[in-house]
Amino acid sequence: MKILVIGAASRLGKYLIPLILEGNGSKRNELILTYHHSEIDFSAMGVNPEDVVVEELDITQSSQVLYIMLKHTPPLTVHLAAYTNVAAPERDEKEKELCSRINIVGTNNIALNVAKLRGKLVFPSTDYVFNGEKPGGMYTEMDLPNPLNHYGWTKWYGEKRVLKWLSPDRVLILRMSIKRRPFDHEVAAIDMWTSAGYVGDIALEIALAIANFDRVIEILDQRKPIIHIGTARRSIYDLAVKLNKGTEKEGQVSKTTREKIEKDTGLKLAQDVSLNSSLWDREVKPQL
Ligand SMILES: NC(=O)c1ccc[n+]([C@@H]2O[C@H](COP(=O)([O-])OP(=O)(O)OC[C@H]3O[C@@H](n4cnc5c(N)ncnc54)[C@H](OP(=O)(O)O)[C@@H]3O)[C@@H](O)[C@H]2O)c1
């Protein structure tokens, strides 16, 4: 199948693209990859650039999105392009505006044009659509979002735009949290909880959903096309220890608290945005 991947130079794209290219079983997919400013690192992906088509695209420009869609008419689009810096919009109005433009206007442009061409869309969203105040976390797909930070708001509004233009049988919104290995910081909170996973592992789950798009929609059977994907609920500190295991940073992460990070950064942090992924783990995945 022909698949358009927008935002191919993203962290997630690096792990996901080789998996999508391989496709399901014997047949490889035909990929059109778009980048913005940063170039796609094909050697890191282990992908031959000659096996794919590469296009430049700024998703905030509706005419560019339409041009790419009309040129390639992809039956399936995977939208990975986003403004993902959570802290900057909290401190700077210009960054806030840019974040909204990319995550809301850009996503609207993609969803609208996918709908015009009667295509299908996979849209990764985030655990930050929740404010983290639910006791014990483990948010389900039925819980109502109420984000704590601007990034979370823009991703939730992005979800709404996607659901506005595309009928529930033409879109999959996959909420998740992804982390690099080793862990990005030297300290980690013992009193903040997450179900984030290593980006390479989460990419495998997303690739499975993409390869089985129609079957996933069939299993959801008219329910909202939103699925939580994650690992077990654990503290950020425990996650950092797990991610660092076997790396050059093993045993090097120190404990801290949410209060201390909030004081040091001036940011308000969510306490528990862990996602309940039982719909995916126990109901959908076993039927694929
Ligand atoms: N990171 C996480 O923990 C996390 C968690 C949940 C969901 N997600 C979602 O997963 C997806 C991928 O996340 P990621 O962390 O892998 O992203 P990332 O590494 O921050 O990459 C984002 C990509 O979007 C591109 N982009 C930004 N503005 C653009 C524009 N106007 N037009 C076209 N492309 C543009 C960037 O290109 P340039 O740099 O060249 O501008 C970059 O390649 C996003 O939808 C994100 O919200 C991420």
The ligand as an SDF file (V2000), in Angstrom:
LIG
                    3D

 48 52  0  0  0  0  0  0  0  0999 V2000
    7.8460   12.6610   22.2160 N   0  0  0  0  0  0  0  0  0  0  0  0
    6.8660   12.1450   22.9380 C   0  0  0  0  0  0  0  0  0  0  0  0
    6.9900   11.7450   24.1090 O   0  0  0  0  0  0  0  0  0  0  0  0
    5.5060   11.9940   22.3360 C   0  0  0  0  0  0  0  0  0  0  0  0
    4.5070   11.4840   23.1500 C   0  0  0  0  0  0  0  0  0  0  0  0
    3.2580   11.3120   22.6290 C   0  0  0  0  0  0  0  0  0  0  0  0
    2.9830   11.6480   21.3170 C   0  0  0  0  0  0  0  0  0  0  0  0
    3.9700   12.1530   20.5680 N   0  0  0  0  0  0  0  0  0  0  0  0
    3.6090   12.5320   19.2070 C   0  0  0  0  0  0  0  0  0  0  0  0
    4.2960   11.6940   18.2960 O   0  0  0  0  0  0  0  0  0  0  0  0
    4.6130   12.4460   17.1260 C   0  0  0  0  0  0  0  0  0  0  0  0
    6.1320   12.4060   16.9100 C   0  0  0  0  0  0  0  0  0  0  0  0
    6.7550   12.9110   18.0750 O   0  0  0  0  0  0  0  0  0  0  0  0
    8.3450   13.0310   18.1900 P   0  0  0  0  0  0  0  0  0  0  0  0
    8.6870   13.2790   19.6060 O   0  0  0  0  0  0  0  0  0  0  0  0
    8.9530   11.8870   17.4690 O   0  0  0  0  0  0  0  0  0  0  0  0
    8.5470   14.3880   17.3710 O   0  0  0  0  0  0  0  0  0  0  0  0
    9.9030   15.2340   17.1390 P   0  0  0  0  0  0  0  0  0  0  0  0
   11.1000   14.3620   17.2360 O   0  0  0  0  0  0  0  0  0  0  0  0
    9.8360   16.4610   17.9860 O   0  0  0  0  0  0  0  0  0  0  0  0
    9.7390   15.6470   15.6120 O   0  0  0  0  0  0  0  0  0  0  0  0
    8.6880   16.4520   15.1870 C   0  0  0  0  0  0  0  0  0  0  0  0
    8.8260   16.6190   13.6870 C   0  0  0  0  0  0  0  0  0  0  0  0
    7.8110   17.5090   13.2470 O   0  0  0  0  0  0  0  0  0  0  0  0
    8.3900   18.3270   12.2450 C   0  0  0  0  0  0  0  0  0  0  0  0
    7.6780   19.5890   12.0950 N   0  0  0  0  0  0  0  0  0  0  0  0
    7.6140   20.6180   12.9770 C   0  0  0  0  0  0  0  0  0  0  0  0
    6.9530   21.6440   12.4320 N   0  0  0  0  0  0  0  0  0  0  0  0
    6.5850   21.2620   11.1870 C   0  0  0  0  0  0  0  0  0  0  0  0
    5.8900   21.8820   10.1360 C   0  0  0  0  0  0  0  0  0  0  0  0
    5.4000   23.1280   10.2400 N   0  0  0  0  0  0  0  0  0  0  0  0
    5.6910   21.1860    8.9960 N   0  0  0  0  0  0  0  0  0  0  0  0
    6.1620   19.9300    8.8640 C   0  0  0  0  0  0  0  0  0  0  0  0
    6.8360   19.2830    9.8100 N   0  0  0  0  0  0  0  0  0  0  0  0
    7.0580   19.9530   10.9800 C   0  0  0  0  0  0  0  0  0  0  0  0
    9.8010   18.5770   12.7350 C   0  0  0  0  0  0  0  0  0  0  0  0
   10.6000   18.9710   11.6510 O   0  0  0  0  0  0  0  0  0  0  0  0
   11.6500   20.1840   11.7940 P   0  0  0  0  0  0  0  0  0  0  0  0
   12.4120   19.9180   13.0610 O   0  0  0  0  0  0  0  0  0  0  0  0
   12.4410   20.0910   10.5750 O   0  0  0  0  0  0  0  0  0  0  0  0
   10.8040   21.4410   11.8960 O   0  0  0  0  0  0  0  0  0  0  0  0
   10.1850   17.2200   13.2930 C   0  0  0  0  0  0  0  0  0  0  0  0
   10.7930   16.4050   12.3320 O   0  0  0  0  0  0  0  0  0  0  0  0
    4.0520   13.8580   17.3830 C   0  0  0  0  0  0  0  0  0  0  0  0
    2.7310   13.9080   16.9040 O   0  0  0  0  0  0  0  0  0  0  0  0
    4.0180   13.9450   18.8780 C   0  0  0  0  0  0  0  0  0  0  0  0
    3.0780   14.8990   19.3530 O   0  0  0  0  0  0  0  0  0  0  0  0
    5.2390   12.3160   21.0240 C   0  0  0  0  0  0  0  0  0  0  0  0
  1  2  1  0
  2  3  2  0
  2  4  1  0
  4  5  1  0
  4 48  2  0
  5  6  2  0
  6  7  1  0
  7  8  2  0
  8  9  1  0
  8 48  1  0
  9 10  1  0
  9 46  1  0
 10 11  1  0
 11 12  1  0
 11 44  1  0
 12 13  1  0
 13 14  1  0
 14 15  2  0
 14 16  1  0
 14 17  1  0
 17 18  1  0
 18 19  2  0
 18 20  1  0
 18 21  1  0
 21 22  1  0
 22 23  1  0
 23 24  1  0
 23 42  1  0
 24 25  1  0
 25 26  1  0
 25 36  1  0
 26 27  1  0
 26 35  1  0
 27 28  2  0
 28 29  1  0
 29 30  1  0
 29 35  2  0
 30 31  1  0
 30 32  2  0
 32 33  1  0
 33 34  2  0
 34 35  1  0
 36 37  1  0
 36 42  1  0
 37 38  1  0
 38 39  2  0
 38 40  1  0
 38 41  1  0
 42 43  1  0
 44 45  1  0
 44 46  1  0
 46 47  1  0
M  CHG  2   8   1  16  -1
M  END
$$$$
